[in-house]
Amino acid sequence: MRKYHTLPVALLAALALTACQDGTGTKDEGAAHPDPASASVTATHPAEDGAGGKGTSGATGTQGTTGATGTQGTTGATGTQPTKGGKSAKGDKAAKGTTATRVSCNGSNTTVTAQPVRRPLNHMLLTVKNTGSKMCDLTYYPVLRFDEMQWVPRPIKDSKPQAVTTLAPGESGYAGVSLSAADGSGEWGATSHKLTVDFQGRTPNSDGGPSALPTLPAKGVYYDSTLTVTYWLRDRDDALTY
């Protein structure tokens, strides 16, 4: 039978102390307490990541600045529109002011003549000259009345101008009068020695002011039921083409 020898307690304690001082014990202590250099590197990386994030935010800030510039451009455009609108409004007021300064042409501020012409046949020309100090409007057509006739001559619709005939002081306007049918087909023929010319106002058939009484030739003027008259026109020849 073999005999086992028991190691003294003091020897066992010495062996345990030696084991705690080998390389394995040092590694365990390193895991528990990180190396200062390694800790420094770890601290540096988050800082760099943070700087990169700020860089991105900075780019976004730059875009915001660009957007502000675009807003200023819009403001500039808005500023331009009121300027144009202001000019347009002034132009409208000026136009209205010009209209307001004009008056209606009538027997008080014009002279009217009635002259039969050779061509076209059986025609007469009315001439109205502005003798006043303001511009005046010849609106629509003259309303003619020979002697005491009770009917009104028809206007020639095709002669209507695109705009009202306006006369500056000293200027003249015209109207052509077709007195009778060239073939004698007209009715109620009569010779008149008196002519009254009435003027219309701003609306059709309204009173435009005092009438005119142009002088007729001594032998009088013959007319019949076909009597017609043009609208007031600026051109003499145009008035005699109807």
C-alpha positions in Angstrom: 0.0 0.0 0.0 1.2 3.4 -1.1 1.4 6.3 1.3 0.3 9.8 0.4 2.0 12.7 1.9 0.1 15.8 2.7 1.7 19.2 1.7 2.1 21.6 4.5 -0.4 24.5 4.5 2.4 27.0 4.2 3.6 25.5 0.9 0.1 25.6 -0.6 -0.2 29.3 0.2 3.1 30.1 -1.5 2.0 28.3 -4.7 -1.2 30.2 -4.8 0.6 33.5 -4.5 2.9 32.6 -7.3 0.0 31.8 -9.7 -1.6 35.2 -9.0 1.6 37.0 -10.2 1.9 35.3 -13.6 0.8 36.7 -17.1 -2.8 35.7 -16.8 -3.3 37.8 -13.7 -1.9 40.9 -15.5 -4.3 40.4 -18.5 -7.3 40.3 -16.2 -6.3 43.5 -14.6 -5.9 45.1 -18.1 -9.5 44.2 -19.0 -10.8 45.8 -15.9 -8.8 49.0 -16.4 -8.6 50.2 -20.1 -5.3 51.5 -21.5 -5.2 55.3 -21.4 -4.1 55.5 -25.1 -7.0 53.3 -26.1 -9.4 55.5 -24.2 -8.0 58.6 -25.9 -8.7 57.1 -29.3 -12.2 56.1 -28.3 -12.9 59.7 -27.2 -11.5 61.1 -30.4 -13.9 59.2 -32.8 -17.1 60.5 -31.3 -15.8 64.0 -31.6 -15.0 63.5 -35.3 -18.5 62.1 -35.9 -20.0 65.1 -34.1 -18.0 67.4 -36.4 -19.3 65.6 -39.4 -22.8 66.1 -38.2 -22.3 69.8 -37.7 -20.9 70.0 -41.3 -24.1 68.7 -42.6 -26.1 71.1 -40.6 -23.9 73.9 -41.9 -24.8 72.9 -45.5 -28.4 73.0 -44.6 -27.9 76.5 -43.3 -26.4 77.5 -46.6 -29.5 76.3 -48.4 -31.6 78.3 -46.0 -29.6 81.4 -47.0 -30.2 80.6 -50.7 -34.0 80.4 -50.0 -33.8 83.8 -48.3 -32.3 85.2 -51.5 -35.1 83.7 -53.5 -37.6 85.4 -51.2 -36.0 88.7 -51.8 -36.3 88.2 -55.5 -40.0 87.6 -55.1 -40.3 90.7 -53.0 -38.6 92.7 -55.8 -41.2 91.4 -58.3 -44.0 92.4 -56.0 -42.5 95.8 -55.7 -42.4 96.2 -59.5 -46.1 95.4 -60.0 -47.5 98.2 -57.8 -45.2 100.6 -59.7 -46.8 99.6 -63.0 -50.2 99.6 -61.5 -49.7 103.1 -60.2 -48.8 104.4 -63.6 -51.8 102.7 -65.1 -54.1 104.2 -62.6 -52.6 107.7 -63.3 -53.2 107.1 -67.0 -56.8 106.2 -66.4 -57.3 109.3 -64.3 -55.7 111.4 -67.0 -58.0 109.9 -69.7 -61.1 110.6 -67.6 -59.9 114.1 -66.9 -59.6 114.7 -70.7 -63.1 113.4 -71.3 -64.4 115.6 -68.5 -63.0 118.7 -70.1 -64.8 118.0 -73.4 -68.3 119.4 -74.0 -71.0 118.6 -76.6 -71.0 120.4 -79.9 -74.2 122.4 -80.4 -75.5 125.7 -81.7 -73.8 127.6 -78.8 -70.2 126.7 -79.5 -70.2 126.0 -83.3 -71.1 127.6 -86.6 -73.1 125.3 -89.0 -73.4 125.7 -92.8 -75.6 123.7 -95.2 -74.4 123.6 -98.8 -75.9 121.6 -101.7 -73.2 119.9 -103.9 -73.1 118.8 -107.5 -71.8 115.4 -106.8 -73.4 113.1 -105.8 -76.7 114.2 -107.2 -79.3 115.5 -104.8 -76.9 115.7 -101.9 -76.1 118.4 -99.3 -73.1 118.8 -97.0 -73.4 120.0 -93.4 -70.3 121.5 -91.9 -69.9 122.2 -88.2 -66.9 124.3 -87.0 -65.9 124.5 -83.3 -65.8 128.2 -82.4 -65.5 127.6 -78.7 -62.5 127.4 -76.4 -62.9 123.7 -75.5 -62.9 120.4 -77.4 -66.4 119.3 -78.3 -67.9 116.0 -79.3 -70.2 115.5 -82.3 -72.2 112.5 -81.1 -74.3 110.2 -83.3 -75.9 112.1 -86.2 -77.7 115.4 -86.8 -81.4 115.5 -86.3 -82.8 117.5 -89.3 -86.1 119.3 -89.6 -87.1 121.1 -92.8 -89.7 123.8 -92.2 -92.3 122.2 -89.9 -91.9 118.6 -90.9 -93.2 116.1 -88.3 -90.9 113.2 -89.1 -87.1 112.6 -88.6 -84.8 111.6 -91.4 -83.3 108.1 -91.0 -79.5 107.8 -90.3 -77.3 105.8 -92.7 -76.1 103.0 -90.4 -73.1 102.1 -92.6 -71.6 105.6 -92.0 -71.3 105.1 -88.2 -67.6 105.9 -87.2 -65.6 103.7 -84.8 -65.2 106.6 -82.4 -67.0 109.8 -81.6 -66.0 112.7 -83.8 -64.2 115.2 -81.5 -63.3 118.7 -82.6 -60.6 120.8 -81.2 -61.2 124.6 -81.3 -61.1 125.7 -84.9 -61.6 122.2 -86.3 -64.6 121.0 -88.4 -66.8 117.9 -88.7 -69.2 116.9 -91.5 -72.4 115.1 -92.3 -73.8 114.2 -95.7 -77.5 114.6 -96.5 -79.2 112.6 -99.3 -82.1 114.9 -100.1 -84.2 112.9 -102.6 -84.2 109.9 -104.9 -82.3 110.4 -108.1 -84.9 108.4 -110.1 -87.9 110.4 -108.7 -89.3 107.4 -106.7 -89.6 109.4 -103.5 -92.9 110.6 -102.1 -94.1 113.8 -100.3 -91.6 116.0 -102.3 -91.4 119.6 -101.1 -89.1 122.6 -101.3 -87.9 124.0 -98.0 -86.4 127.4 -97.1 -85.7 126.7 -93.5 -83.6 124.0 -91.8 -83.1 123.3 -88.1 -80.2 121.1 -87.0 -80.6 119.5 -83.6 -77.7 117.9 -81.7 -77.7 114.7 -79.6 -76.2 114.3 -76.2 -74.1 111.5 -74.7 -77.0 109.0 -75.1 -79.0 108.4 -78.3 -81.9 110.8 -78.9 -81.0 112.9 -75.8 -80.9 116.7 -75.9 -77.4 117.9 -76.9 -78.0 121.6 -76.3 -79.1 124.6 -78.5 -80.0 123.9 -82.1 -78.4 125.5 -85.2 -80.3 127.3 -88.0 -78.0 127.3 -91.1 -79.0 129.4 -94.0 -80.3 127.6 -97.1 -80.0 128.8 -100.7 -82.5 131.5 -101.8 -84.3 129.0 -104.1 -84.7 126.6 -101.3 -83.8 122.8 -101.0 -86.0 120.0 -102.5 -86.4 116.8 -100.4 -88.7 113.8 -100.4 -89.5 110.7 -98.3 -86.1 109.1 -99.1 -84.3 111.8 -97.0 -81.4 110.3 -95.1 -78.3 111.6 -93.2 -74.9 110.3 -92.2 -73.3 110.2 -88.8 -71.0 113.0 -87.9 -67.6 112.4 -89.6 -64.2 114.0 -89.6 -63.6 113.8 -93.3 -65.6 115.8 -95.9 -65.2 113.3 -98.7 -66.3 110.4 -96.4 -69.5 112.3 -95.6 -70.4 112.5 -99.4 -69.8 108.8 -100.2 -73.2 107.7 -99.0 
